[in-house]
Amino acid sequence: MTAALLGYVDPLSVAAGDEVRLMVSATADYEVALLRLGHGSDDARGPGVRTEVVRRLGSRAGRVQRLPSGSYLRAPAHPALDVDAFTVTAWIMPTLDAGRPQAILARRDESERRGWALGLTADGRLAVWLGAQDIPLAVTDLRIPTGRWTFVAASFGRAGVRLTQIPVPEWPIGSWRASAAHAGPVDVGAGGIEPQVAAWWSAGIAAAHFNGRIDRPTIFAGTADDTALSTAGASIGLPVLARWRPSLEPHGGTVPDAGPHALHAEAVNTPARGVPGANWTGREIDFRLTPDEYDALHFHDDDLTDAGWTPEVILRVPPDLRSGVYAFRLSAGPDQVEIPFFVRPPRGTTTARVAVLIPTFTYLAYANSHSSIERAGPDGLDYPTTPQHRWAAAHKVCSLYDNHRDGSGCYYASRLRPLTTTTPGYVGPFGLWNLSADLCLTDWLDHEGVDYDVVCDDDLHATGVAALAGYDVVLTGSHPEYYTGAMLDAHEAYLAGGGRVMYLGGNGYYWVTGVSPAAPHVIEIRRGHTGTRGWEVPPGETHLSTTGEAGGLWRHRGRAPQRHVGVGFAAQGGRGRGRPYRPADLHGRRGAFALSGVDGLIDAEGLVSGAAAGMEIDRVDHALGSPPHTVVLATAEGFSDHFQLAIEEVLTSNSRQGGSVEPRVRADLAFFEYPHGGGVFATGSIAWCTALGVNGYANPVATVTGNVLRRFLDPTPLDRPTDAPRPEEPR
């Protein structure tokens, strides 16, 4: 499937005065324009689409750019590898019957019609190929099973080629020990061809991608006999020419070569690290403690963390361009797509007292999510999809909510590829989502005449609390779900220093997230074994390869969101209708300013869940860290059984889960003070922002948000009775 227009930008967050690059793949010529984005939805309940054309950038000639999916290792060629006799070994665990050849270890270029490769045939048997031959030179007669470790070896010499496969001992061992041979001289000339693991070259393009795990691939000098190979060991009595061991550099973008020639390999498209190898004992589940048991990589033919496209537009952002949400609009006849990016103030400056913290890591986590498209029956979906989104599904450009083709969960997401669901008008199965929902907030600020800067998760992670310094108030987006430890530290430091945060979303600060130090465009999660999740990791893989820290929920690391914003994830409602908030009777108590001018319920026909509280909701919970002086300003309850208690809550309770009977299924509107003048207002609802523009921006949700923003911009200390408990100091 081909989409007429596709694109992405680099970087996603750019300072005014710096350059942003636009990569495009197009089947026809197209026009480019720079837009400032406002409200992106044409839903009749909202204010309609509001965009401003900043500059027309002219036309470009269309050209299709290839999508180079598939992870593999590529190491430099070296004369020491150009020997007449050599042996290659590895432990492998295939995870997919691909129906085509899959490379294990190769120095082969099909287009040059030379070289050699060890791999699997289309029906899963161990084989050796030479040159450009489609038919293997030698092949075993027993298929290597998926999901099991097998030691494989190929010995090349003047007398021919010999193959060996030996199951790694486990119960049941099975009967797939086998060998094969080709007698007679063979031409294995591969001079100048780069070694590859999990792929081989075809006309300069990586092909024959392996699906599964490869542990300690090694090239030895000389041929090994059957006796040496029968031990299935790392040492077979021959000198090592190259052995690639990811455990020696677990967080990087390269895989070190432990051999004598330092042929360190580039890990293309981020194969999964921190996964147990064939010798894993299970005594430790942290790869840092037993690195020798974590020398495997998990490769997928649909891994993609850098599309590598050539820029079609390079724009130096004008230094005086107002901070905000922008997009390149690509137009080719009736086809149109908008590629968003975020403009910060010039480096080292702020231009407003208010910052909107754009949850770009959450955008990356969800971008291209297509599991619902894959599951759709003959009647298809009951919500709209774009050609770009369908293209992502067809090409398995995965989100962190999808599974790879082999069924394993997707651990990594990247901004250097098309983000087909991160668009201003995106409507998912639950309504507006992520960017399209957050534009309801920035549009409301524009309507109210509030000056603001945007700051992105990328910036907060990279520069810490300095990214928020100089702002009196920070507003979050609707769903800041994915947070790194550095971001939490910065968030808490900002509050402890007197900053004021308006958490205008739901299910925030939830998943432990890592950022690759070698490739900051890549984020990682390991969902662990609890939390609301679409997949969970296999045993031994709970630690993030990018940082080494334990993955899963921040709640289970002692940093539940209640500790610093007062509320945390309570329930998910899917397509269930949301509920209004019923204000508490504060009678002039702390936080009463938030409800000024509100007469009755706090509600509006939000563009998610049809209410102010909906989709995913949060509640105050003192047992999980909500400060003792937290004021519940209002509560939404009485949800239907579409709203189910969060899975991590159910595991500690025997009660029913649905909103009709479970009192913990509720959304709390909360407020509390931090030391030194800081404070937090939390809505506990993904739907909140989408209600701001309803009824011409005149509704109780907009009223409450405006009340709090004005009060938080007032430098007067936030009221707190002197006999109230002192707020806990942030950790």
Sequence and secondary structure as in RCSB ss.txt:
>XXXX:A:sequence
MTAALLGYVDPLSVAAGDEVRLMVSATADYEVALLRLGHGSDDARGPGVRTEVVRRLGSRAGRVQRLPSGSYLRA
PAHPALDVDAFTVTAWIMPTLDAGRPQAILARRDESERRGWALGLTADGRLAVWLGAQDIPLAVTDLRIPTGRWT
FVAASFGRAGVRLTQIPVPEWPIGSWRASAAHAGPVDVGAGGIEPQVAAWWSAGIAAAHFNGRIDRPTIFAGTAD
DTALSTAGASIGLPVLARWRPSLEPHGGTVPDAGPHALHAEAVNTPARGVPGANWTGREIDFRLTPDEYDALHFH
DDDLTDAGWTPEVILRVPPDLRSGVYAFRLSAGPDQVEIPFFVRPPRGTTTARVAVLIPTFTYLAYANSHSSIER
AGPDGLDYPTTPQHRWAAAHKVCSLYDNHRDGSGCYYASRLRPLTTTTPGYVGPFGLWNLSADLCLTDWLDHEGV
DYDVVCDDDLHATGVAALAGYDVVLTGSHPEYYTGAMLDAHEAYLAGGGRVMYLGGNGYYWVTGVSPAAPHVIEI
RRGHTGTRGWEVPPGETHLSTTGEAGGLWRHRGRAPQRHVGVGFAAQGGRGRGRPYRPADLHGRRGAFALSGVDG
LIDAEGLVSGAAAGMEIDRVDHALGSPPHTVVLATAEGFSDHFQLAIEEVLTSNSRQGGSVEPRVRADLAFFEYP
HGGGVFATGSIAWCTALGVNGYANPVATVTGNVLRRFLDPTPLDRPTDAPRPEEPR
>XXXX:A:secstr
   SEEEEEE SEEETTSEEEEEEEESS EEEEEEEE      TTS    EEEEEEEEEE           EEE 
   GGG  SSEEEEEEEEE    SS EEEEEEEEGGGTEEEEEEE TTSEEEEEETT SS SEEEEEE  TTS E
EEEEEEETTEEEEEEEE S SS  S  EEEEEES      TT   EES EEETTEEES   EEEEEEEEEES   
HHHHTT  S  SS EEEEB GGGSTTSSEE B STT   EEEET  EEEE  TT  SS S TTTSGGG  EEEE 
TT  S     EEEEEE  TT  SEEEEEEEEETTEEEEEEEEEE STT    SEEEEE HHHHHHHTT  HHHHH
  TT  SS   HHHHHHHHTT   TTSB TTS B  EEESSS  TT STT EETTEE THHHHHHHHHHHHHHT 
  EEEEHHHHHHHGGGGTTT SEEEE S   EE HHHHHHHHHHHHTT EEEE SSS S EE EE SS TTEEE 
  TTSSS S    TT  B TTT  B SBGGGGT  THHHHSEEEEEE TT   B BEE   TT TTGGGGTT  S
 B    TTTTSSB SEEEEE GGGT  TT EEEEEE    TTSEE HHHHTT  S  BTTT TT  EEEEEEE G
GG EEEE  BTTGGGGTTTTTT SHHHHHHHHHHHHHHS S     TTS       
